[in-house]
Amino acid sequence: MIRLVTNDFHDATEGREAGDALVTFVACAHAMLDPGTPEEQRRRLEPRLLAQLPTLRALGVFDLLAVRNPALAALLADEG
């Protein structure tokens, strides 16, 4: 089982991929939605953001949280 939060620290690397996927997704999303981000950088960030989707979907993140930004929601729906 992959856990984002745990009280069991005997194996500090367990679930790291899940946490990394969430951090990467959020950081890329914030940068892509920032109007000050150059278009070239947005194009480079999009594949990184999309690469996190399988992990986040497997964790059920989008069953728990809703994407409220219409542009980001549309991008995710296109990849769904």
C-alpha positions as CSV (number, residue, x, y, z in Angstrom):
1,M,0.0,0.0,0.0
2,I,1.3,3.5,-0.8
3,R,0.9,6.0,1.9
4,L,1.4,9.8,1.7
5,V,1.2,10.2,5.5
6,T,2.4,7.6,8.0
7,N,3.2,7.2,11.6
8,D,5.5,4.3,10.9
9,F,9.0,5.6,10.1
10,H,10.8,2.3,10.0
11,D,11.2,2.7,6.3
12,A,11.4,6.3,5.4
13,T,11.5,5.6,1.6
14,E,8.2,3.8,1.5
15,G,5.6,5.8,-0.4
16,R,8.2,8.3,-1.6
17,E,7.1,8.0,-5.2
18,A,3.6,8.9,-4.3
19,G,4.7,12.0,-2.4
20,D,7.0,13.0,-5.2
21,A,4.2,12.6,-7.7
22,L,1.9,14.8,-5.7
23,V,4.6,17.5,-5.1
24,T,5.6,17.5,-8.8
25,F,1.9,17.7,-9.9
26,V,1.1,20.6,-7.6
27,A,4.3,22.6,-8.5
28,C,3.8,22.1,-12.2
29,A,0.1,23.1,-12.0
30,H,0.9,26.2,-10.0
31,A,3.5,27.3,-12.5
32,M,1.4,26.5,-15.5
33,L,-1.6,28.5,-14.1
34,D,0.6,31.5,-13.2
35,P,0.0,34.1,-15.9
36,G,3.7,35.2,-15.5
37,T,5.0,31.8,-16.6
38,P,6.4,32.0,-20.2
39,E,4.6,29.8,-22.7
40,E,7.8,27.9,-23.5
41,Q,8.1,26.9,-19.8
42,R,4.5,25.9,-19.7
43,R,5.1,23.5,-22.7
44,R,8.0,22.0,-20.8
45,L,6.0,21.6,-17.6
46,E,2.9,20.0,-19.2
47,P,4.5,16.5,-19.9
48,R,5.9,16.5,-16.3
49,L,2.4,17.2,-14.9
50,L,0.7,14.6,-17.1
51,A,3.3,12.0,-16.2
52,Q,2.1,12.1,-12.6
53,L,-1.5,11.3,-13.4
54,P,-1.2,7.5,-13.4
55,T,0.2,7.5,-9.8
56,L,-2.3,10.1,-8.6
57,R,-5.2,8.3,-10.1
58,A,-4.0,5.0,-8.6
59,L,-3.9,6.7,-5.2
60,G,-7.5,8.0,-5.7
61,V,-6.4,11.6,-5.3
62,F,-9.0,12.9,-7.8
63,D,-11.7,10.9,-6.0
64,L,-10.9,13.0,-2.9
65,L,-10.0,16.3,-4.4
66,A,-11.6,18.3,-7.2
67,V,-9.6,20.4,-9.7
68,R,-11.4,23.8,-9.7
69,N,-9.4,25.6,-12.4
70,P,-11.4,25.1,-15.6
71,A,-8.2,25.0,-17.9
72,L,-6.5,22.5,-15.7
73,A,-9.6,20.4,-15.4
74,A,-10.0,20.4,-19.1
75,L,-6.4,19.3,-19.6
76,L,-6.9,16.4,-17.1
77,A,-10.2,15.4,-18.7
78,D,-8.5,15.2,-22.1
79,E,-5.9,12.8,-20.6
80,G,-8.6,10.8,-18.8
